[in-house]
């Protein structure tokens, strides 16, 4: 029998883009002279606004913890499934279905209400052109223009951590907050982090824990 799901942590915060941030849209051919169709920003199909997929935030937090704790082998995510692993119980053991599902849900991050008002007045992407240099000839070939979400954009981040009976959820939460801090200080979101894209700042971080039994459609009453 599985362990009982007893509590739930909810973490909310804002993600502010310090640099332009590049999260790619889906495929397509090369658009000569314009933005490469492969390099357009990922947009919500309903609102047309850019967003940060929860999966890419989650993947980044996971890889930060894996690197810090020396988990995962040859570039593959950790799949040990051990209850003491700083990665597997929270993020799920990679391709190891017997080891239990991920306790962490990371929602897609859309614009905050406040930033959305700014965006509506001036919905402009940064266009950044990068050259690849031909090393033999020293010439630039293949300049590619990509769309980036502009610096100053603010997204609403939300994560949920499910707590099962017997979990050391304080340590799990501490690891997650630490990974967010490392992301802010020394890493980046989206593509091109080593070339000056995707630096972010976490603002207004808040967390609350609720017993699952107290959750109602009107929202849970936070535990003291
Ligand atoms: Zn593991």
Boltz pocket constraint, residues with backbone or C-beta under 6 A from the ligand:
constraints:
  - pocket:
      binder: B
      contacts: [[A, 71], [A, 78], [A, 79], [A, 80], [A, 81], [A, 82], [A, 85], [A, 86], [A, 87], [A, 88], [A, 89], [A, 93]]
      max_distance: 6.0
